[in-house]
Amino acid sequence: MRNARFAGALAALALFAAPAVWAQARWENQGLATEPPNFPRVLAWNPDTETIWWSGRGASFTEEIWEYDGISWSQRPAAGTPPSGAVAGAFDVARRRLVVSSGDQTWEYDGVQWEEIIAPAVPTPSRGGFSMTYDPTRQQVVLFGGDPGIYVPYYPYGSYLYLSDLWGWDGTTWTMLSDSSIPGREWSSIVADPERGTLIVSGGWYSVPYMFTYQQTVFELNDTYEWDGTSWRRVNGTRGRRGHHMVYDSFRKRVVMFGGSGACGYACGFFFDSTAELVDDQWVATQIGGPVPRNDPRMAFDEKRRRIVMTGGFASGTPGTQETWEYYTTAPALFSTFGRGCEGSAGTPTLALENGQWPWLGDTFELRADNLPASAPLAMLLGTSDTTFAGATLPLPLPRVANCSLRVSPDVVLGVANQGGTATWQLDIPDDPALRGGILFEQLVVVDPPSSALGLTLTPGGRAKIGAR
């Protein structure tokens, strides 16, 4: 039940207003003593080890595997025959494998050793300059676009063939998911948006050579497309670039882009140090500066620490960049429970965050309660204190109910619908910087006559801190 329409709830939010200061996500150099080599092909979160895995070319020009636990990097064992000529890859979450491809060969790493997979079908034609990611909605690794090295001559210009087909990998074979229905390109970036169930492709380049002089005119693409599993849709683009990287921040629910090169790229040393986030189909610049401008970095989202990790890439005038940077908001949204719930006729009611809907400015905060009597009336208490109310000290034990306490000040009381023993409660938080960092307490009251002489039971208390992305 959505309760933002209640003026009382908004009044409660205003009670704990903080100073009006806008938060901004920022980059921070970790300054680590040991870094992986500067030629990464894949940077990905592994939910089993709760670490970030790095795969790429080492100093001996063979594929290496490194692991980052948020404190330090260490090299992982990698038996078997490592990939040769790999271009890109992704971590297959469903199958718990790291998958890399050279365009016509596929390898997998299971945490111990590499294995070349002889697939009955591969992306056709063979290509380089493609991009890969994992699609959690369709639970498969995907490969997009690239350059097959096919030249098509015509007077007075010729043209290389650039691809925009999309392929999916199920662990056995590659299957085309979408044909070339958007402009072809190489060195674009692709990322999944699980919140929308889509894939996002941005940027890349193509070149047109002049037949008689062998000079090339390079065109960096400034477009962005979204694929919903059936068709492509164009959304607003950003400044033309190639060799950039995108990652999905599941905590802030944003696609984040960094780096790349534009104009004449390597030849002119024109690299980007800008960071942009995709918000409502618009790329919004969030920060210029931090990491030095670079081409071909890799990023991954650390689900445990709720921050983006970036490493690698080529900066102007350097053979590569061996640094680890992290990108995070300085004002994170928070939610936790405290105290214990009161035993009821359907068990002890619980209170938890629902659907990853953290209390962000301008977004919907959502909680879920379980273990409720199927038809019991419910009420959500919203308060600005967990220590006092009306001169009384909290927590306040309830009379005639064993081991049960009021834990939040009931400044606002809102009805909540019972959905057969479970309930969800939502609050739309205004996009008002004055609310940044404010605290709101929650506790659900359950009318449950069989549970006690008082006929009430309560969930644990909840503590929400309003964050800014």
N, C-alpha and C positions, 0 to 999 in steps of 0.2 A: 504494500500500500504506500503510495507516494504522499508525503505529508508536507511538501514544500509550500502548499497553499495555505497552511495555517500560519497566521500572523504571529502567533505566540512562539512558534519555533524560531522564526527569524528574529524575534525580539530577544530570545535566549542567546542566539549567536552574537547579537550586538553587545550583550552584557560583558563578553570577554574579549572585546576587540583589542587587537595589538596595534602598535604603531604602524602607520601606512608605509611599509617598505617592500618594494617588489623584490621577489627572489629571482635568481637566475642560475641555471645550471652552469657549471664551470668545469674547466679542465685542470688537472693536477698531475704534475710529473712525479712519478713514484721514486725516482732516483735510486733504482736497484743496483746492487753490486754486480749481479749476473743477469744478463739478458739473452734471449734466444737470438739466432742469426737474423739478419735484416731482410730475408727473402721469404716472407710468409705467403702461403697459398690459402691456408684455412686458419681461422681463429674461431673457436666454437665452444659453447658451454656443454659440459657433460653432466647430466643430472645424477648419474650414478656416483661419480667421484666427487661431485660438487666442486669441480675445478674447470678452468679453461684450458682447452687443448690447442696447441699450435702445431701446424704441419707445414713444412716448407723445405727449401733448399739450404743445406748446411754449408760449412766452409769447404767441405770435400765435394760439394756439388751432388751429394746424395740426399735423399729425403730423410729428415729427422722429425722426431716428435718431442715436443716440450709440454710442460704442464705448469699452470700458474694457480696457486691457492689463495691469492690475495696478499701474500706476504713475500713469496720468492718464486723464481722459476727453477725447474729441475728437468733434466732430460729423461724421457721415458725409454724403456727398452723397446726395440723394434726389430724383431727377427724377421726372417723371410726376405723376399726380393722387394726392395723399395720401388716406388713408382719411378718411371723414367719419362721426362718430358711433361710432367703434370702441369696443368694450367690453373685449375681451380678445384674447389671441393666444398663439402659441407658435412656436418655431423647428422647422421640418420638417427633421430631420437627414438623412433619406433623400433629399430633393429639394433640400436646401440653399436653403431659402426661409424667410423670416419670413412667417407667416400671421396675419392679424388679421381679426376679424369684428365687425359691428355687430348681428348676430342675423339679418339678412336679406340682407346683402351681405358679400362676401369679397374681401380684397386680399392681394397677395403682394409682398414686397420681395426682390429678387435680389442685393442688395449695391450696386446702382447706381440702380434706379428702382422706383417703385410701379406695380403693374398691378391694376386691378379685374378680378376673374374673374367672368364671367357664367356661373354654374353652373346646369345644368339642374334641380338639386334643391338645396334649402336646408333647414336645420332648420325644421320646422313644428310649432307656430305660431312666428311671429317673436317675439323675446323680448329682454329685457335682463337684467342681473344674472347672467349665466352665467359659467362658468369654463372655461379651456382649458389643455391641456398636450400634450406630445408623448409618444406611446406607442411606445417602441423595440421592444417585443416584436412588435407588429403593424405597426410602421413607418408610423404615420399620426398626424396631428394629431387630437385629440378635443375635443369640446365637450360640457359637461354642464349640465343644469338651466337655471334662470332663471325670469324672471317675464314672461309674455306680456301682462300688463296686462288680463287678463280677470276681470271681477267677477261672482260668482255670488251673487245675493241670496236670502236666506231669513230668516224671522222667528225671533228678533229680531236675529240677526246675519247679516252677509253674509260672503263669503269670496272672497279672490282666488285664482286658480288658480296654483299653483306647480308647476314641472316637475322631473322627475328622469330624463328620457330622456338617452341617451348617443349622440352622433353622431360619425362618423369622416370625415375629409377625405382624399381620395386625390390631390388636385391638380386634379380635374375636377368631382367632385360630392360632396355630403354624403350619407351613408348612415346610417340608424339602426342602431346596434349593440345597444342595449338599450332596452326601453320603461320606463315609469314603475313600476318594481317596488320602489322604496324611497321614503320620504317626500319630497315635492317641496320645493324650496328655491331661494333666490337668494343670491348673495354667499357661496357656499361656496368651498372650495379643492379642486383636484384635482391629483394628481401621480402619476407612474408609478414603480413599484418594479421595475426590470429584473431584480433578483436573484430575485424571486418571479414575475416575468412578469405583474404585476397593476397595476390602477389603484386609487388610494386617494382617497376623497372624505371630507371632514371638514367639519362645522359648516354654517353658513349660517343663514338665518332665514326665517320666514313671519309674516304679520300677519293678524289678524282684526278688521275694522272693525265698530263698533256702528252699526247703520243709522240710528238717530235722532239721534245726537250727532256722528257722523263721527269719533269717537275710535277709535284703533287699539290693540289689544293685540298687542305684538310678542313673538315667541317665538324666542329663539336656540337653535339645535339643538346638542346636545352629543354627537352620535353620530359614528361613523366606520364607513365601509363599504369593502369591498374587492371589486373585480370581477376575475374570473379569465379573462375572455374569453367566459364563458357565463352565469354567474350572480353575484349579489351575496351577500356574507357580511358580517354585522355583527361588528365587533370593538369592544373597549372604547373608549369615548369620552373626551373631556376636557371642561373647563368650556365651557358654551355660548358661542359667539362667531360673529361674521360679519366679513367683510372682512380676515381673516387670510391668511397665505400659507404654502404648504408647498413644500419642495424636497427632492430626493433627493441625498444626499451619497454618491457612488459610492466614495469612498475609505474611509469608515467604514461604508458600507452601512447608512445610517440615513435615514429620512424625518424631516425637521426642520420644525417649525412655529414661527412667530413672529407676534405682534401680533394685531390684530383689535379689535373692540369688543363689549361685552356689555351686558346689561340694557337701558337706554334709549339706549345708544350715543352718537350725536352730541348728543342733547338733554341728557344728564347729563355728557358728557365722560368716560365710563368706557371707557378704552382699556387694552389689555394690553401689558405689557412682558416677558411671560414667554416662555421658549423651552422647547419640549418635543420629545422624540424618541420615535418609535414603535419600541419594542423588544419583540419577542415578543408582539405584539398589545396592548401596554400603552403608553399615553402616559406618559413619564417626564420630569418637570420637571428641566431641567439648569441653568437659570440664571434668576434674576430680576434685572433691571437690565441696564445696558449702554445699548443704544439707548433713547431716551425712548419711553414708550407711544405706539402709533400704530395707525391703521387703514389698510388698503389699501396696505401696502408691497409690494415685489416682490423676489424672491430668485432667484439662479441659482448653480449650482455651477461653479467654475473648475476644470476638469479638469487643467490644467497645474500650477496652484499648489495644488491640492487643498484648497480652502477655499470656503465659501459667501460670496457677495457680496450685500448688500442695499442698496437705495436707495428713496427716495420714501416716501409715506404721509402721513397727516394726524395730527398730534399735537394734543393738547387745546389749544385756544386759538390755534392757528396755521393759516394757510392751506395749509401744506404743509411737508414736511421735506426739505431738500436736503443730505443727508449720505450718505456711502458707508461702510458698516460691513462688516467681515469676521468670519466665525465659523470657528474652527478649533481643533483639539486642540493642547494644549501639549506632548503627548508622542506624536508620530506614530510609527506603525510604519514601519520602513525595511528595505529589502533591496537589496543591490548585489553584483556579482561583482568579483573582483580577480584579477590574474594572468592567465595564459593556460592553456588546456587543452593536453593532450598529444596529438599526432597519433596516430590509431589506424587500424585497418584499415577502418573505416567513416567516416573523416574525423575532425575534431577534436570531441570531445564537448563539449556546451554545458550550461549550468545557468541556469535562469531561473525567475522567479516564475510560478506557474500560476493561472489563473482569478481574478486579483486577490485571491488569498488571502494578504494581508499578515499578518505575525506580531503579531496583536492578543491582548491578554489575553482569555481565555475563548473563543478562536476557533481555527480550524484553519489552520495555516501550511502552504502547499503549494508544492513545487518541481517542476520538470519538467526532465528531461535528454533530449537528442536526439543524433543521430549516433552511436548505439551499435551494435555488432555484434548481429545479431538475437537470438542465444541466449546472449550472454555473461552470466556471473554478475556481480552488482553488489553493492556495499556502500556505505552512506552513512557517512561519518565525521562525527561531531559533536564539536566542541571548544570550549573556552573561551579559546583563544589563537590568534593568527596570527603570533606572534613567537617562541615557544619551546615545546619539548616534550621532556621527559625530559633536560634539560640541553643539547639541541641547538637551534640557531638556525633559525627558519623564515623564508623557505621553505627546504626541505631538498631539494637535487637528488637524484633517484633514480639508483641505479647502473645502468649498462648501458641507460639510456633517454635519448635525446637531448632536450634542452630540455623536461624534465619534472620538476616539483617538487611535493613534499608541502607544502601551504600552510596547513593547519590542524592543531591538535593532535588526534589521534584518541582522545579521552577515552572515546567510546562508538562502537561499530561496529554497524551495523544492516543486515540484509539487505534488499534492494529487488528487487521483481519486474521482470523485463525483459519489456516488452510489444512484442516484435518490432522492437526498435531504438529504442524510446523508453521512458521510465520516469517515473512520478510518485511523489512521496514526500510524506507528510503527517505532521504532528505536532500533536496537540491541546495547546494551551498552557493551563495552568490559569488560572482567573480569580483570581489571587493577586497583590495589589498589590506584594508583595515582589519580583516579577519585572519590574516596570515599569522600562524603560530598560536591561534586561539585554541582553548581546550573546552571540549564539551563531553559531559558524562552521560551515560545511558544505563538504564536498567529496566527490564520488562517485568511487569506485574501480571500474574496469572491468577484468575479467579478459579479456585480449585477446592470446593467444599470438602471432599473426602480427605484432603491432605492434612488438615489440622482444625483445631477449634476455631481459629480465625478465618479459615476458608480461603487463604491466600498462599501463594508461593512466589518466589522471585528467582530470576536468573542471576548469575554473577554480575558485577558492575562492569561497564565498558568505559574506556578512556580514549577519546579521539582527539588528535591534534591536527588542525587544519594546515595542509601543506600547499606550497606553490611550486608548480612545475618549472 
